[in-house]
Amino acid sequence: MDPSSVNSAELERFLNQEKERAMVNEMVAKLTSACWDKCITSSPGSKFSSSESSCLSNCAQRYMDMSLIIMKRFQSMN
């Protein structure tokens, strides 16, 4: 990509998209780590037990709910 052919609006849009992608990747990594540590208490087999699956699902849902609450709270402060 030739830098002289990119206008500032395109560059800003690209940078915002990359920033959002990085934030999503970071959130997925944190969610995975937190829920894995909480729900997987023994060496995993070829598939999760029903209690592990339920725990992982509930943990991920709570994590996403709290992330939305926090994001809304910060937006309301602006």
Buried (B, 14 or more C-beta within 10 A) or exposed (E): EEEEEEEEEEEEEEEEEEEEEEEEEEEEEEBBEBBEEEBBEEEEEEEBBEEBEEBBEEBBEEBEEEEEEEEEEEEEEE
